[in-house]
Amino acid sequence: MAHPLPQYGWFDRHTRNCVRYVEFGLRKKMLQGRVALVTGAARGIGRASAKILASNGAHVACVDLSESTETVNSINDNGGTSRGYVVDITSKQSVEDLVHQIHQDTSLHTSLLVNCAGITRDGFLWKLSEKDYDDVLSTNLKAPFLLTQAVAKNLIVSRKLESGSRSNDVVNVGSVVNISSIIGKTGNMGQSNYASAKAGLLGLTKASAKDLAMHGIRVNAVLPGFINTPMAAAVPEKILESVRQSIPFGYLGEPEDIAESVLYFCGRQSKYVTGSVLEVTGGLYM
Ligand SMILES: NC(=O)c1ccc[n+]([C@@H]2O[C@H](COP(=O)([O-])OP(=O)(O)OC[C@H]3O[C@@H](n4cnc5c(N)ncnc54)[C@H](O)[C@@H]3O)[C@@H](O)[C@H]2O)c1
């Protein structure tokens, strides 16, 4: 009995696969036409986030205290578009100048913001200096506030100018992703400054999500567990080993695991999600 379906040879299958591949390449990428500002983009989670947003079509402004050359080159060499900016994001003036500069360079307003830059200055509470407390709060909490404010102001004003009044179409105008930490939820020995900042960032996420929802700007947070980056490499191996043993998956996450969540929060798949917190921890402290 003849087979009911047509039989394709290798050549037909190969041709169909080629057509699919070309179609896929031509299809508009999800974040095409968007400008994403990623802080801490020179390495670690920031670099992975910058790369995944660029590979989904966004133009990425890579912001860091250090040069983001490796990140920018990798994006541009792989068909994306990106530019590096060396900026200290704890200064209000520098942040405002940065957002203005990105607009000048791209002729577009930044509509995706990933607040990823962060620092640790660990020490037991009774020994922690005021400077180490202030520096950690300044980078991990104040800077995301300054950036969210600058980016949101620009988006809101530009939309008002374009439409003459507030437009009814306020779906997915912008998206802010704050990289907090599971430590913001649980606390951690020797990290009263870092835990305060990361818990504060969750408060900032929810309050700014409420303020910005009417303008179509969403704000969400990711809580990484322990992730394989230079920041985690600074933790003594003995402590890392005990952390590994307490992670249900038994190993540290990779920066790309966090970047996938950043992509989700930036894309249209999450257009009805705001003020939410996603734990990406391998099950740690669930
Ligand atoms: N790695 C982890 O295990 C882990 C876990 C939970 C949360 N996080 C958070 O994820 C984020 C990224 O962590 P990572 O591990 O990739 O860190 P990382 O140390 O590898 O990279 C942080 C980047 O931020 C930049 N930066 C610091 N201060 C800055 C400033 N004032 N202005 C501009 N850039 C500045 C640094 O130069 C660096 O390139 C941080 O907010 C961190 O707290 C990391």
The ligand as an SDF file (V2000), in Angstrom:
LIG
                    3D

 44 48  0  0  0  0  0  0  0  0999 V2000
   27.2370   36.8680   40.8190 N   0  0  0  0  0  0  0  0  0  0  0  0
   26.3440   36.5370   41.7150 C   0  0  0  0  0  0  0  0  0  0  0  0
   26.4170   35.4730   42.3320 O   0  0  0  0  0  0  0  0  0  0  0  0
   25.1770   37.4540   41.9970 C   0  0  0  0  0  0  0  0  0  0  0  0
   24.1690   36.9770   42.8170 C   0  0  0  0  0  0  0  0  0  0  0  0
   23.0910   37.7890   43.1010 C   0  0  0  0  0  0  0  0  0  0  0  0
   23.0210   39.0470   42.5580 C   0  0  0  0  0  0  0  0  0  0  0  0
   24.0210   39.5000   41.7630 N   0  0  0  0  0  0  0  0  0  0  0  0
   23.8970   40.8590   41.2380 C   0  0  0  0  0  0  0  0  0  0  0  0
   24.0000   40.8340   39.8410 O   0  0  0  0  0  0  0  0  0  0  0  0
   24.6000   42.0470   39.3800 C   0  0  0  0  0  0  0  0  0  0  0  0
   25.7690   41.7110   38.4730 C   0  0  0  0  0  0  0  0  0  0  0  0
   26.6480   40.8800   39.2130 O   0  0  0  0  0  0  0  0  0  0  0  0
   27.9580   40.2270   38.5800 P   0  0  0  0  0  0  0  0  0  0  0  0
   28.2110   39.0100   39.3610 O   0  0  0  0  0  0  0  0  0  0  0  0
   27.8550   40.1770   37.1040 O   0  0  0  0  0  0  0  0  0  0  0  0
   29.0230   41.3470   39.0400 O   0  0  0  0  0  0  0  0  0  0  0  0
   30.4420   41.7330   38.4560 P   0  0  0  0  0  0  0  0  0  0  0  0
   31.2320   42.2240   39.6250 O   0  0  0  0  0  0  0  0  0  0  0  0
   31.0070   40.6380   37.6390 O   0  0  0  0  0  0  0  0  0  0  0  0
   30.0870   42.9530   37.4970 O   0  0  0  0  0  0  0  0  0  0  0  0
   29.5790   44.1550   38.0090 C   0  0  0  0  0  0  0  0  0  0  0  0
   29.9080   45.2690   37.0440 C   0  0  0  0  0  0  0  0  0  0  0  0
   29.3550   46.4810   37.5700 O   0  0  0  0  0  0  0  0  0  0  0  0
   30.2630   47.5340   37.3010 C   0  0  0  0  0  0  0  0  0  0  0  0
   30.0810   48.6600   38.2140 N   0  0  0  0  0  0  0  0  0  0  0  0
   30.2700   48.6680   39.5570 C   0  0  0  0  0  0  0  0  0  0  0  0
   30.0480   49.8980   40.0440 N   0  0  0  0  0  0  0  0  0  0  0  0
   29.7070   50.6850   39.0030 C   0  0  0  0  0  0  0  0  0  0  0  0
   29.3780   52.0680   38.8750 C   0  0  0  0  0  0  0  0  0  0  0  0
   29.3530   52.9160   39.9260 N   0  0  0  0  0  0  0  0  0  0  0  0
   29.0730   52.5710   37.6420 N   0  0  0  0  0  0  0  0  0  0  0  0
   29.1060   51.7450   36.5550 C   0  0  0  0  0  0  0  0  0  0  0  0
   29.4080   50.4300   36.6270 N   0  0  0  0  0  0  0  0  0  0  0  0
   29.7110   49.9090   37.8230 C   0  0  0  0  0  0  0  0  0  0  0  0
   31.6370   46.8830   37.4990 C   0  0  0  0  0  0  0  0  0  0  0  0
   32.6650   47.6410   36.8790 O   0  0  0  0  0  0  0  0  0  0  0  0
   31.4290   45.5010   36.9000 C   0  0  0  0  0  0  0  0  0  0  0  0
   31.8050   45.4610   35.5380 O   0  0  0  0  0  0  0  0  0  0  0  0
   24.9840   42.8390   40.6170 C   0  0  0  0  0  0  0  0  0  0  0  0
   24.0120   43.7970   40.8980 O   0  0  0  0  0  0  0  0  0  0  0  0
   25.0050   41.7800   41.6910 C   0  0  0  0  0  0  0  0  0  0  0  0
   24.7500   42.3210   42.9680 O   0  0  0  0  0  0  0  0  0  0  0  0
   25.0950   38.7320   41.4590 C   0  0  0  0  0  0  0  0  0  0  0  0
  1  2  1  0
  2  3  2  0
  2  4  1  0
  4  5  1  0
  4 44  2  0
  5  6  2  0
  6  7  1  0
  7  8  2  0
  8  9  1  0
  8 44  1  0
  9 10  1  0
  9 42  1  0
 10 11  1  0
 11 12  1  0
 11 40  1  0
 12 13  1  0
 13 14  1  0
 14 15  2  0
 14 16  1  0
 14 17  1  0
 17 18  1  0
 18 19  2  0
 18 20  1  0
 18 21  1  0
 21 22  1  0
 22 23  1  0
 23 24  1  0
 23 38  1  0
 24 25  1  0
 25 26  1  0
 25 36  1  0
 26 27  1  0
 26 35  1  0
 27 28  2  0
 28 29  1  0
 29 30  1  0
 29 35  2  0
 30 31  1  0
 30 32  2  0
 32 33  1  0
 33 34  2  0
 34 35  1  0
 36 37  1  0
 36 38  1  0
 38 39  1  0
 40 41  1  0
 40 42  1  0
 42 43  1  0
M  CHG  2   8   1  16  -1
M  END
$$$$
